[in-house]
Structure formats: C-alpha cells, structure tokens
C-alpha cells in the first residue's frame, strides 16, 4: 500500500522562511496523521520572487490540488501564490515577534475582492486547521481522506470525554 510519503503530493505547504517551520510543521504533522501526501518548501515572495512565480505556475500541472502558505510580517506570500495560480490557497499567519502576528493576519486576510485567500488563525492553531480544512476539501474527492478526517475528529472527541477533570492528566 502506498503511504503519504511515496504517493504524489496532493497539496503543497510553502512558507516564507525556514523560521516559519516551527509553526508550519504542525500543518505537515497533521497531514501526516491523516495520510495526506504533501510537499514542503521554503518559497519567499520577496527573497525568491522568481521561484515563487515558478512554483505557482507549475503547481497545478504537478498535480497539486491545494496550497497552504504560511508567512509572517508583511505576509504577501499567500496572496501572491493565489494571484499566480487557480488552486485554492489557505493562508496561515505566522506569529511575528514585533506585532505578535497581527501584521501577518491582516496582510493575509485583507485580500482585495477578486483573489481569495482562505485565512486561518495565527500560529499553531492556524497551521493545524489549515491541514484539517485542506483534508476536508480533498475528502470530497478522496474517500480515504474523508474517512481519515472523520476518525481524527472522533479520536479528538473521545480524548476530551475521557479526561473531563482538568486537575488530572
Ligand atoms: C517572512 O518574514 C517569513 O514568512 C517570516 O515569517 C518573516 C521573517 O523571516 P526571517 O527573517 O526569519 O527569515 O518572509
């Protein structure tokens, strides 16, 4: 049976800097848990603009169905990817040091009408939810992924119900 690592990637996780990995690894780890094959790469909108254009222009033909893009500060990566390809783009605002991620959030969420970016929460929660949202979307055409999302949510519910007393582990 093919695994998430050997199958062709269905989605790409990109981020503006290696420093974003501490946040974006949560998206990758969540996709691993769900068995969703994906690729991960640093692609900076301002430090490697030509690479960004090439990535966005070839994403669809390489078989990607979605892109998760994380960036911090003046976070134009998700919007630029969305502008250069027709795939759905999920944006994750990385928590910046100077402004705690409010700059990242507003940069990503305030896209002018015409080029959408689905924007998640700042930081780890946003990265995890981007992966879950991506898996839910892919689940519409991949029953195995839909089942994996359902099982993830069931385990989450059971875990909360099994530990109702917050004083105990
Ligand atoms: C953005 O600038 C990146 O997404 C990162 O969040 C931020 C800081 O990058 P580094 O200076 O840590 O490389 O492009």
Backbone and ligand atoms as CSV (ligand in chain L), in Angstrom:
chain,resi,resn,atom,element,x,y,z
A,1,UNK,N,N,0.837,-1.194,0.000
A,1,UNK,CA,C,0.000,0.000,0.000
A,1,UNK,C,C,0.874,1.247,0.000
A,2,UNK,N,N,0.475,2.204,-0.815
A,2,UNK,CA,C,1.259,3.432,-0.855
A,2,UNK,C,C,1.075,4.229,0.433
A,3,UNK,N,N,2.091,4.926,0.839
A,3,UNK,CA,C,1.991,5.762,2.030
A,3,UNK,C,C,1.989,7.216,1.603
A,4,UNK,N,N,1.758,8.082,2.588
A,4,UNK,CA,C,1.747,9.519,2.305
A,4,UNK,C,C,3.080,9.968,1.725
A,5,UNK,N,N,4.164,9.273,2.096
A,5,UNK,CA,C,5.480,9.701,1.631
A,5,UNK,C,C,5.775,9.272,0.206
A,6,UNK,N,N,5.185,8.165,-0.234
A,6,UNK,CA,C,5.530,7.654,-1.560
A,6,UNK,C,C,4.539,8.092,-2.632
A,7,UNK,N,N,3.335,8.485,-2.244
A,7,UNK,CA,C,2.346,8.940,-3.225
A,7,UNK,C,C,2.712,10.326,-3.732
A,8,UNK,N,N,2.223,10.663,-4.914
A,8,UNK,CA,C,2.427,12.020,-5.419
A,8,UNK,C,C,1.716,13.010,-4.506
A,9,UNK,N,N,2.354,14.140,-4.235
A,9,UNK,CA,C,1.724,15.103,-3.322
A,9,UNK,C,C,0.422,15.659,-3.885
A,10,UNK,N,N,-0.593,15.739,-3.016
A,10,UNK,CA,C,-1.878,16.333,-3.404
A,10,UNK,C,C,-1.918,17.815,-3.071
A,11,UNK,N,N,-1.052,18.222,-2.160
A,11,UNK,CA,C,-1.013,19.642,-1.822
A,11,UNK,C,C,0.408,20.049,-1.445
A,12,UNK,N,N,0.632,21.339,-1.530
A,12,UNK,CA,C,1.934,21.879,-1.177
A,12,UNK,C,C,1.822,22.780,0.035
A,13,UNK,N,N,2.781,22.618,0.957
A,13,UNK,CA,C,2.924,23.580,2.053
A,13,UNK,C,C,4.134,24.435,1.725
A,14,UNK,N,N,3.928,25.731,1.624
A,14,UNK,CA,C,5.067,26.624,1.422
A,14,UNK,C,C,5.089,27.651,2.543
A,15,UNK,N,N,6.291,28.202,2.748
A,15,UNK,CA,C,6.441,29.212,3.806
A,15,UNK,C,C,7.529,30.180,3.400
A,16,UNK,N,N,7.438,31.373,3.953
A,16,UNK,CA,C,8.338,32.430,3.523
A,16,UNK,C,C,9.762,32.294,4.002
A,17,UNK,N,N,9.976,31.523,5.054
A,17,UNK,CA,C,11.315,31.418,5.639
A,17,UNK,C,C,11.439,30.107,6.401
A,18,UNK,N,N,12.666,29.635,6.542
A,18,UNK,CA,C,12.887,28.456,7.385
A,18,UNK,C,C,12.403,28.717,8.808
A,19,UNK,N,N,12.419,29.990,9.228
A,19,UNK,CA,C,11.981,30.316,10.594
A,19,UNK,C,C,10.474,30.063,10.778
A,20,UNK,N,N,9.746,29.917,9.684
A,20,UNK,CA,C,8.305,29.616,9.768
A,20,UNK,C,C,8.026,28.138,10.031
A,21,UNK,N,N,9.046,27.304,9.914
A,21,UNK,CA,C,8.828,25.858,10.022
A,21,UNK,C,C,8.292,25.468,11.395
A,22,UNK,N,N,8.744,26.142,12.455
A,22,UNK,CA,C,8.278,25.816,13.804
A,22,UNK,C,C,6.742,25.909,13.880
A,23,UNK,N,N,6.167,26.824,13.106
A,23,UNK,CA,C,4.701,26.920,13.019
A,23,UNK,C,C,4.154,25.939,11.980
A,24,UNK,N,N,4.740,25.931,10.799
A,24,UNK,CA,C,4.154,25.189,9.685
A,24,UNK,C,C,4.336,23.676,9.810
A,25,UNK,N,N,5.280,23.262,10.673
A,25,UNK,CA,C,5.444,21.818,10.865
A,25,UNK,C,C,4.153,21.202,11.421
A,26,UNK,N,N,3.360,21.995,12.117
A,26,UNK,CA,C,2.102,21.472,12.661
A,26,UNK,C,C,1.118,21.126,11.536
A,27,UNK,N,N,1.171,21.885,10.454
A,27,UNK,CA,C,0.334,21.537,9.302
A,27,UNK,C,C,0.820,20.226,8.686
A,28,UNK,N,N,2.133,20.129,8.524
A,28,UNK,CA,C,2.698,18.916,7.922
A,28,UNK,C,C,2.428,17.689,8.797
A,29,UNK,N,N,2.624,17.846,10.104
A,29,UNK,CA,C,2.413,16.708,11.010
A,29,UNK,C,C,0.939,16.270,11.017
A,30,UNK,N,N,0.042,17.232,10.917
A,30,UNK,CA,C,-1.390,16.887,10.888
A,30,UNK,C,C,-1.725,16.142,9.595
A,31,UNK,N,N,-1.157,16.583,8.493
A,31,UNK,CA,C,-1.389,15.881,7.224
A,31,UNK,C,C,-0.795,14.475,7.264
A,32,UNK,N,N,0.359,14.342,7.933
A,32,UNK,CA,C,0.951,13.002,8.091
A,32,UNK,C,C,-0.017,12.082,8.824
A,33,UNK,N,N,-0.589,12.610,9.915
A,33,UNK,CA,C,-1.537,11.801,10.696
A,33,UNK,C,C,-2.723,11.361,9.836
A,34,UNK,N,N,-3.123,12.206,8.907
A,34,UNK,CA,C,-4.282,11.906,8.067
A,34,UNK,C,C,-3.897,11.130,6.808
A,35,UNK,N,N,-2.596,10.911,6.620
A,35,UNK,CA,C,-2.135,10.171,5.446
A,35,UNK,C,C,-2.303,10.937,4.145
A,36,UNK,N,N,-2.188,12.265,4.229
A,36,UNK,CA,C,-2.326,13.084,3.014
A,36,UNK,C,C,-0.932,13.386,2.453
A,37,UNK,N,N,-0.633,12.879,1.242
A,37,UNK,CA,C,0.686,13.135,0.666
A,37,UNK,C,C,0.857,14.614,0.320
A,38,UNK,N,N,1.971,15.186,0.760
A,38,UNK,CA,C,2.180,16.619,0.531
A,38,UNK,C,C,3.656,16.921,0.396
A,39,UNK,N,N,3.955,18.059,-0.190
A,39,UNK,CA,C,5.335,18.518,-0.285
A,39,UNK,C,C,5.491,19.767,0.578
A,40,UNK,N,N,6.732,20.037,0.981
A,40,UNK,CA,C,7.023,21.165,1.863
A,40,UNK,C,C,8.222,21.919,1.303
A,41,UNK,N,N,8.110,23.252,1.225
A,41,UNK,CA,C,9.218,24.011,0.651
A,41,UNK,C,C,9.199,25.468,1.123
A,42,UNK,N,N,10.392,26.022,1.322
A,42,UNK,CA,C,10.506,27.454,1.589
A,42,UNK,C,C,10.486,28.191,0.255
A,43,UNK,N,N,9.533,29.104,0.126
A,43,UNK,CA,C,9.388,29.918,-1.091
A,43,UNK,C,C,9.072,31.340,-0.609
A,44,UNK,N,N,10.004,32.237,-0.774
A,44,UNK,CA,C,9.799,33.588,-0.262
A,44,UNK,C,C,9.315,34.526,-1.369
A,45,UNK,N,N,8.241,35.267,-1.054
A,45,UNK,CA,C,7.697,36.197,-2.062
A,45,UNK,C,C,8.673,37.325,-2.369
A,46,UNK,N,N,9.438,37.745,-1.369
A,46,UNK,CA,C,10.319,38.901,-1.610
A,46,UNK,C,C,11.787,38.524,-1.758
A,47,UNK,N,N,12.213,37.364,-1.178
A,47,UNK,CA,C,13.622,36.977,-1.313
A,47,UNK,C,C,13.846,36.097,-2.540
A,48,UNK,N,N,12.823,35.334,-2.915
A,48,UNK,CA,C,12.946,34.460,-4.102
A,48,UNK,C,C,11.706,34.628,-4.991
A,49,UNK,N,N,11.458,35.826,-5.491
A,49,UNK,CA,C,10.218,36.063,-6.256
A,49,UNK,C,C,10.109,35.204,-7.510
A,50,UNK,N,N,11.242,34.960,-8.196
A,50,UNK,CA,C,11.165,34.144,-9.415
A,50,UNK,C,C,10.792,32.701,-9.079
A,51,UNK,N,N,11.321,32.200,-7.953
A,51,UNK,CA,C,10.966,30.843,-7.518
A,51,UNK,C,C,9.476,30.781,-7.181
A,52,UNK,N,N,8.979,31.807,-6.535
A,52,UNK,CA,C,7.549,31.857,-6.203
A,52,UNK,C,C,6.697,31.774,-7.474
A,53,UNK,N,N,7.055,32.546,-8.483
A,53,UNK,CA,C,6.288,32.521,-9.727
A,53,UNK,C,C,6.342,31.132,-10.359
A,54,UNK,N,N,7.526,30.537,-10.385
A,54,UNK,CA,C,7.666,29.207,-10.982
A,54,UNK,C,C,6.854,28.179,-10.200
A,55,UNK,N,N,6.925,28.253,-8.876
A,55,UNK,CA,C,6.171,27.319,-8.030
A,55,UNK,C,C,4.677,27.426,-8.342
A,56,UNK,N,N,4.170,28.658,-8.356
A,56,UNK,CA,C,2.735,28.861,-8.557
A,56,UNK,C,C,2.307,28.445,-9.969
A,57,UNK,N,N,3.148,28.748,-10.944
A,57,UNK,CA,C,2.783,28.445,-12.336
A,57,UNK,C,C,2.809,26.947,-12.637
A,58,UNK,N,N,3.585,26.183,-11.881
A,58,UNK,CA,C,3.698,24.747,-12.152
A,58,UNK,C,C,2.925,23.886,-11.153
A,59,UNK,N,N,2.332,24.510,-10.138
A,59,UNK,CA,C,1.694,23.739,-9.056
A,59,UNK,C,C,0.594,22.822,-9.591
A,60,UNK,N,N,-0.257,23.362,-10.435
A,60,UNK,CA,C,-1.398,22.589,-10.923
A,60,UNK,C,C,-0.941,21.424,-11.802
A,61,UNK,N,N,-0.015,21.692,-12.715
A,61,UNK,CA,C,0.423,20.635,-13.632
A,61,UNK,C,C,1.207,19.547,-12.903
A,62,UNK,N,N,1.753,19.894,-11.705
A,62,UNK,CA,C,2.450,18.880,-10.903
A,62,UNK,C,C,1.483,18.060,-10.065
A,63,UNK,N,N,0.192,18.345,-10.176
A,63,UNK,CA,C,-0.811,17.507,-9.512
A,63,UNK,C,C,-1.305,18.042,-8.189
A,64,UNK,N,N,-0.820,19.219,-7.789
A,64,UNK,CA,C,-1.304,19.769,-6.524
A,64,UNK,C,C,-2.749,20.233,-6.675
A,65,UNK,N,N,-3.535,20.025,-5.622
A,65,UNK,CA,C,-4.942,20.461,-5.651
A,65,UNK,C,C,-5.205,21.629,-4.720
A,66,UNK,N,N,-4.252,21.891,-3.849
A,66,UNK,CA,C,-4.383,22.976,-2.870
A,66,UNK,C,C,-2.991,23.448,-2.488
A,67,UNK,N,N,-2.925,24.676,-1.999
A,67,UNK,CA,C,-1.666,25.174,-1.432
A,67,UNK,C,C,-1.958,25.749,-0.051
A,68,UNK,N,N,-1.142,25.362,0.919
A,68,UNK,CA,C,-1.147,26.011,2.235
A,68,UNK,C,C,0.093,26.895,2.277
A,69,UNK,N,N,-0.113,28.181,2.513
A,69,UNK,CA,C,1.011,29.118,2.512
A,69,UNK,C,C,1.075,29.839,3.849
A,70,UNK,N,N,2.214,29.737,4.513
A,70,UNK,CA,C,2.408,30.413,5.798
A,70,UNK,C,C,3.448,31.501,5.663
A,71,UNK,N,N,3.192,32.635,6.296
A,71,UNK,CA,C,4.170,33.720,6.251
A,71,UNK,C,C,3.915,34.671,7.410
A,72,UNK,N,N,4.964,35.435,7.731
A,72,UNK,CA,C,4.838,36.370,8.844
A,72,UNK,C,C,5.244,37.774,8.446
A,73,UNK,N,N,4.833,38.735,9.247
A,73,UNK,CA,C,5.154,40.138,8.974
A,73,UNK,C,C,4.345,40.660,7.801
A,74,UNK,N,N,5.023,41.293,6.851
A,74,UNK,CA,C,4.354,41.734,5.615
A,74,UNK,C,C,4.149,40.489,4.764
A,75,UNK,N,N,3.104,39.733,5.101
A,75,UNK,CA,C,2.974,38.343,4.642
A,75,UNK,C,C,2.237,38.266,3.307
A,76,UNK,N,N,2.944,38.582,2.237
A,76,UNK,CA,C,2.285,38.613,0.934
A,76,UNK,C,C,2.374,37.286,0.173
A,77,UNK,N,N,3.050,36.286,0.757
A,77,UNK,CA,C,3.206,35.008,0.050
A,77,UNK,C,C,1.868,34.359,-0.330
A,78,UNK,N,N,0.928,34.192,0.617
A,78,UNK,CA,C,-0.331,33.538,0.224
A,78,UNK,C,C,-1.060,34.288,-0.887
A,79,UNK,N,N,-1.125,35.584,-0.779
A,79,UNK,CA,C,-1.818,36.373,-1.800
A,79,UNK,C,C,-1.145,36.306,-3.155
A,80,UNK,N,N,0.177,36.300,-3.159
A,80,UNK,CA,C,0.893,36.232,-4.436
A,80,UNK,C,C,0.727,34.863,-5.092
A,81,UNK,N,N,0.761,33.797,-4.284
A,81,UNK,CA,C,0.528,32.453,-4.856
A,81,UNK,C,C,-0.882,32.386,-5.439
A,82,UNK,N,N,-1.839,32.915,-4.679
A,82,UNK,CA,C,-3.225,32.901,-5.157
A,82,UNK,C,C,-3.357,33.688,-6.455
A,83,UNK,N,N,-2.589,34.765,-6.567
A,83,UNK,CA,C,-2.663,35.588,-7.776
A,83,UNK,C,C,-2.087,34.876,-8.993
A,84,UNK,N,N,-1.139,33.964,-8.760
A,84,UNK,CA,C,-0.429,33.326,-9.879
A,84,UNK,C,C,-0.914,31.920,-10.192
A,85,UNK,N,N,-1.858,31.371,-9.419
A,85,UNK,CA,C,-2.412,30.061,-9.801
A,85,UNK,C,C,-3.869,29.978,-9.369
A,86,UNK,N,N,-4.604,29.073,-9.984
A,86,UNK,CA,C,-6.048,28.992,-9.748
A,86,UNK,C,C,-6.403,28.047,-8.608
A,87,UNK,N,N,-5.408,27.412,-7.996
A,87,UNK,CA,C,-5.699,26.481,-6.908
A,87,UNK,C,C,-6.179,27.233,-5.668
A,88,UNK,N,N,-7.018,26.574,-4.840
A,88,UNK,CA,C,-7.380,27.191,-3.566
A,88,UNK,C,C,-6.136,27.374,-2.695
A,89,UNK,N,N,-6.018,28.542,-2.079
A,89,UNK,CA,C,-4.868,28.835,-1.205
A,89,UNK,C,C,-5.372,29.080,0.212
A,90,UNK,N,N,-4.805,28.342,1.151
A,90,UNK,CA,C,-5.118,28.522,2.569
A,90,UNK,C,C,-3.940,29.253,3.209
A,91,UNK,N,N,-4.202,30.392,3.819
A,91,UNK,CA,C,-3.124,31.201,4.371
A,91,UNK,C,C,-3.012,31.054,5.880
A,92,UNK,N,N,-1.784,30.874,6.356
A,92,UNK,CA,C,-1.531,30.771,7.797
A,92,UNK,C,C,-0.664,31.943,8.235
A,93,UNK,N,N,-1.203,32.828,9.069
A,93,UNK,CA,C,-0.405,33.937,9.590
A,93,UNK,C,C,0.570,33.434,10.667
A,94,UNK,N,N,1.852,33.602,10.415
A,94,UNK,CA,C,2.856,33.188,11.403
A,94,UNK,C,C,2.999,34.299,12.445
A,95,UNK,N,N,3.121,33.885,13.696
A,95,UNK,CA,C,3.210,34.864,14.790
A,95,UNK,C,C,4.545,35.597,14.729
A,96,UNK,N,N,4.482,36.863,14.399
A,96,UNK,CA,C,5.705,37.663,14.282
A,96,UNK,C,C,6.149,38.149,15.658
A,97,UNK,N,N,7.439,38.474,15.767
A,97,UNK,CA,C,7.963,38.937,17.058
A,97,UNK,C,C,7.488,40.365,17.351
A,98,UNK,N,N,7.546,41.244,16.352
A,98,UNK,CA,C,7.270,42.662,16.603
A,98,UNK,C,C,5.804,42.921,16.941
A,99,UNK,N,N,4.899,42.265,16.206
A,99,UNK,CA,C,3.470,42.592,16.351
A,99,UNK,C,C,2.619,41.368,16.668
A,100,UNK,N,N,3.260,40.300,17.128
A,100,UNK,CA,C,2.531,39.107,17.574
A,100,UNK,C,C,1.655,38.461,16.502
A,101,UNK,N,N,1.913,38.758,15.262
A,101,UNK,CA,C,1.161,38.101,14.187
A,101,UNK,C,C,-0.026,38.896,13.684
A,102,UNK,N,N,-0.325,40.031,14.326
A,102,UNK,CA,C,-1.429,40.857,13.806
A,102,UNK,C,C,-1.094,41.386,12.413
A,103,UNK,N,N,0.189,41.704,12.211
A,103,UNK,CA,C,0.628,42.146,10.882
A,103,UNK,C,C,0.432,41.030,9.850
A,104,UNK,N,N,0.825,39.812,10.233
A,104,UNK,CA,C,0.683,38.660,9.336
A,104,UNK,C,C,-0.791,38.414,9.020
A,105,UNK,N,N,-1.608,38.438,10.077
A,105,UNK,CA,C,-3.043,38.161,9.907
A,105,UNK,C,C,-3.685,39.164,8.949
A,106,UNK,N,N,-3.449,40.441,9.200
A,106,UNK,CA,C,-4.104,41.450,8.370
A,106,UNK,C,C,-3.564,41.428,6.940
A,107,UNK,N,N,-2.269,41.133,6.804
A,107,UNK,CA,C,-1.692,41.061,5.451
A,107,UNK,C,C,-2.339,39.950,4.632
A,108,UNK,N,N,-2.679,38.850,5.315
A,108,UNK,CA,C,-3.216,37.691,4.589
A,108,UNK,C,C,-4.734,37.789,4.420
A,109,UNK,N,N,-5.415,38.234,5.481
A,109,UNK,CA,C,-6.888,38.188,5.434
A,109,UNK,C,C,-7.482,39.313,4.601
A,110,UNK,N,N,-6.785,40.433,4.489
A,110,UNK,CA,C,-7.379,41.596,3.833
A,110,UNK,C,C,-7.105,41.630,2.333
A,111,UNK,N,N,-7.323,40.486,1.672
A,111,UNK,CA,C,-7.157,40.467,0.220
A,111,UNK,C,C,-8.275,41.270,-0.447
A,112,UNK,N,N,-7.936,42.113,-1.393
A,112,UNK,CA,C,-8.975,42.820,-2.131
A,112,UNK,C,C,-9.841,41.826,-2.909
A,113,UNK,N,N,-11.088,42.203,-3.174
A,113,UNK,CA,C,-12.013,41.323,-3.897
A,113,UNK,C,C,-11.427,40.905,-5.239
A,114,UNK,N,N,-11.549,39.613,-5.537
A,114,UNK,CA,C,-11.100,39.106,-6.836
A,114,UNK,C,C,-10.089,37.992,-6.735
A,115,UNK,N,N,-9.243,38.029,-5.701
A,115,UNK,CA,C,-8.246,36.969,-5.486
A,115,UNK,C,C,-8.367,36.524,-4.027
A,116,UNK,N,N,-9.060,35.399,-3.781
A,116,UNK,CA,C,-9.281,34.988,-2.388
A,116,UNK,C,C,-8.134,34.186,-1.787
A,117,UNK,N,N,-7.943,34.388,-0.489
A,117,UNK,CA,C,-7.086,33.512,0.317
A,117,UNK,C,C,-7.908,33.140,1.554
A,118,UNK,N,N,-8.124,31.860,1.774
A,118,UNK,CA,C,-8.847,31.410,2.966
A,118,UNK,C,C,-7.893,31.510,4.144
A,119,UNK,N,N,-8.185,32.393,5.077
A,119,UNK,CA,C,-7.220,32.720,6.127
A,119,UNK,C,C,-7.560,32.024,7.436
A,120,UNK,N,N,-6.548,31.387,8.023
A,120,UNK,CA,C,-6.725,30.658,9.267
A,120,UNK,C,C,-6.232,31.513,10.444
A,121,UNK,N,N,-6.272,30.941,11.630
A,121,UNK,CA,C,-5.840,31.648,12.843
A,121,UNK,C,C,-4.316,31.835,12.847
A,122,UNK,N,N,-3.857,32.742,13.692
A,122,UNK,CA,C,-2.419,32.984,13.837
A,122,UNK,C,C,-1.753,31.772,14.505
A,123,UNK,N,N,-0.634,31.347,13.931
A,123,UNK,CA,C,0.234,30.373,14.596
A,123,UNK,C,C,-0.208,28.920,14.490
A,124,UNK,N,N,0.130,28.153,15.543
A,124,UNK,CA,C,-0.056,26.698,15.540
A,124,UNK,C,C,-1.502,26.290,15.218
A,125,UNK,N,N,-2.466,26.963,15.848
A,125,UNK,CA,C,-3.871,26.599,15.601
A,125,UNK,C,C,-4.211,26.768,14.122
A,126,UNK,N,N,-3.722,27.834,13.535
A,126,UNK,CA,C,-3.992,28.058,12.121
A,126,UNK,C,C,-3.344,27.014,11.237
A,127,UNK,N,N,-2.133,26.610,11.606
A,127,UNK,CA,C,-1.432,25.598,10.811
A,127,UNK,C,C,-2.158,24.253,10.871
A,128,UNK,N,N,-2.585,23.875,12.075
A,128,UNK,CA,C,-3.319,22.607,12.218
A,128,UNK,C,C,-4.645,22.681,11.471
A,129,UNK,N,N,-5.346,23.784,11.644
A,129,UNK,CA,C,-6.655,23.900,10.989
A,129,UNK,C,C,-6.532,24.011,9.476
A,130,UNK,N,N,-5.454,24.591,8.996
A,130,UNK,CA,C,-5.244,24.627,7.538
A,130,UNK,C,C,-5.144,23.206,6.995
A,131,UNK,N,N,-4.426,22.360,7.724
A,131,UNK,CA,C,-4.289,20.960,7.294
A,131,UNK,C,C,-5.632,20.238,7.343
A,132,UNK,N,N,-6.389,20.475,8.424
A,132,UNK,CA,C,-7.694,19.806,8.548
A,132,UNK,C,C,-8.667,20.297,7.481
A,133,UNK,N,N,-8.642,21.602,7.224
A,133,UNK,CA,C,-9.510,22.158,6.191
A,133,UNK,C,C,-9.123,21.622,4.810
A,134,UNK,N,N,-7.840,21.578,4.556
A,134,UNK,CA,C,-7.370,21.041,3.274
A,134,UNK,C,C,-7.813,19.579,3.123
A,135,UNK,N,N,-7.675,18.819,4.206
A,135,UNK,CA,C,-8.063,17.400,4.144
A,135,UNK,C,C,-9.566,17.253,3.927
A,136,UNK,N,N,-10.345,18.135,4.554
A,136,UNK,CA,C,-11.802,18.087,4.353
A,136,UNK,C,C,-12.156,18.365,2.896
A,137,UNK,N,N,-11.480,19.336,2.304
A,137,UNK,CA,C,-11.745,19.662,0.895
A,137,UNK,C,C,-11.338,18.484,0.003
A,138,UNK,N,N,-10.151,17.947,0.260
A,138,UNK,CA,C,-9.689,16.803,-0.538
A,138,UNK,C,C,-10.599,15.594,-0.322
A,139,UNK,N,N,-11.199,15.506,0.869
A,139,UNK,CA,C,-12.077,14.387,1.186
A,139,UNK,C,C,-13.290,14.308,0.282
A,140,UNK,N,N,-13.657,15.429,-0.325
A,140,UNK,CA,C,-14.790,15.404,-1.259
A,140,UNK,C,C,-14.539,14.487,-2.447
A,141,UNK,N,N,-13.254,14.361,-2.822
A,141,UNK,CA,C,-12.939,13.512,-3.984
A,141,UNK,C,C,-12.026,12.335,-3.618
A,142,UNK,N,N,-11.634,12.237,-2.353
A,142,UNK,CA,C,-10.775,11.138,-1.899
A,142,UNK,C,C,-11.418,10.517,-0.649
A,143,UNK,N,N,-12.221,9.464,-0.819
A,143,UNK,CA,C,-12.930,8.861,0.318
A,143,UNK,C,C,-12.001,8.456,1.460
A,144,UNK,N,N,-10.787,7.991,1.126
A,144,UNK,CA,C,-9.837,7.585,2.176
A,144,UNK,C,C,-9.499,8.768,3.092
A,145,UNK,N,N,-9.338,9.952,2.505
A,145,UNK,CA,C,-9.011,11.138,3.300
A,145,UNK,C,C,-10.232,11.585,4.104
A,146,UNK,N,N,-11.393,11.505,3.483
A,146,UNK,CA,C,-12.621,11.858,4.219
A,146,UNK,C,C,-12.760,10.985,5.473
A,147,UNK,N,N,-12.479,9.681,5.306
A,147,UNK,CA,C,-12.559,8.757,6.430
A,147,UNK,C,C,-11.513,9.105,7.490
A,148,UNK,N,N,-10.315,9.477,7.051
A,148,UNK,CA,C,-9.244,9.830,7.994
A,148,UNK,C,C,-9.623,11.066,8.812
A,149,UNK,N,N,-10.264,12.040,8.174
A,149,UNK,CA,C,-10.703,13.245,8.901
A,149,UNK,C,C,-11.775,12.865,9.927
A,150,UNK,N,N,-12.707,12.019,9.520
A,150,UNK,CA,C,-13.772,11.602,10.437
A,150,UNK,C,C,-13.183,10.889,11.655
A,151,UNK,N,N,-12.198,10.020,11.412
A,151,UNK,CA,C,-11.578,9.294,12.527
A,151,UNK,C,C,-10.781,10.232,13.427
A,152,UNK,N,N,-10.095,11.215,12.833
A,152,UNK,CA,C,-9.346,12.220,13.609
A,152,UNK,C,C,-10.294,12.938,14.569
A,153,UNK,N,N,-11.434,13.365,14.042
A,153,UNK,CA,C,-12.384,14.115,14.867
A,153,UNK,C,C,-12.990,13.231,15.953
A,154,UNK,N,N,-13.232,11.975,15.618
A,154,UNK,CA,C,-13.781,11.056,16.613
A,154,UNK,C,C,-12.778,10.848,17.745
A,155,UNK,N,N,-11.495,10.645,17.391
A,155,UNK,CA,C,-10.459,10.464,18.424
A,155,UNK,C,C,-10.372,11.701,19.305
A,156,UNK,N,N,-10.482,12.876,18.696
A,156,UNK,CA,C,-10.407,14.131,19.447
A,156,UNK,C,C,-11.557,14.216,20.456
A,157,UNK,N,N,-12.749,13.887,19.990
A,157,UNK,CA,C,-13.920,13.920,20.874
A,157,UNK,C,C,-13.761,12.932,22.020
A,158,UNK,N,N,-13.334,11.719,21.682
A,158,UNK,CA,C,-13.175,10.691,22.714
A,158,UNK,C,C,-12.125,11.092,23.733
A,159,UNK,N,N,-11.066,11.760,23.273
A,159,UNK,CA,C,-9.997,12.180,24.171
A,159,UNK,C,C,-10.502,13.224,25.171
A,160,UNK,N,N,-11.307,14.160,24.703
A,160,UNK,CA,C,-11.861,15.186,25.608
A,160,UNK,C,C,-12.812,14.530,26.612
A,161,UNK,N,N,-13.662,13.644,26.114
A,161,UNK,CA,C,-14.637,12.998,27.001
A,161,UNK,C,C,-13.960,12.091,28.028
A,162,UNK,N,N,-12.798,11.549,27.658
A,162,UNK,CA,C,-12.107,10.622,28.562
A,162,UNK,C,C,-11.342,11.352,29.662
A,163,UNK,N,N,-11.172,12.659,29.532
A,163,UNK,CA,C,-10.401,13.423,30.525
A,163,UNK,C,C,-11.175,14.669,30.952
A,164,UNK,N,N,-12.309,14.486,31.637
A,164,UNK,CA,C,-13.159,15.635,31.968
A,164,UNK,C,C,-12.643,16.463,33.140
A,165,UNK,N,N,-11.780,15.873,33.982
A,165,UNK,CA,C,-11.284,16.584,35.162
A,165,UNK,C,C,-9.952,17.253,34.822
A,166,UNK,N,N,-9.907,18.590,34.733
A,166,UNK,CA,C,-8.672,19.268,34.301
A,166,UNK,C,C,-7.547,19.176,35.320
A,167,UNK,N,N,-7.836,18.710,36.543
A,167,UNK,CA,C,-6.763,18.557,37.542
A,167,UNK,C,C,-5.989,17.259,37.350
A,168,UNK,N,N,-6.562,16.366,36.552
A,168,UNK,CA,C,-5.913,15.063,36.342
A,168,UNK,C,C,-5.447,14.922,34.896
A,169,UNK,N,N,-4.336,14.196,34.680
A,169,UNK,CA,C,-3.833,14.048,33.315
A,169,UNK,C,C,-4.761,13.199,32.436
L,1,LIG,C1,C,8.574,36.427,6.191
L,1,LIG,O1,O,9.390,37.116,7.042
L,1,LIG,C2,C,8.629,34.999,6.638
L,1,LIG,O2,O,7.410,34.377,6.366
L,1,LIG,C3,C,8.915,35.076,8.112
L,1,LIG,O3,O,7.765,34.834,8.903
L,1,LIG,C4,C,9.387,36.504,8.307
L,1,LIG,C5,C,10.760,36.576,8.935
L,1,LIG,O4,O,11.660,35.823,8.166
L,1,LIG,P1,P,13.149,35.575,8.681
L,1,LIG,O5,O,13.791,36.935,8.820
L,1,LIG,O6,O,13.049,34.850,9.979
L,1,LIG,O7,O,13.816,34.736,7.611
L,1,LIG,O8,O,9.016,36.496,4.889
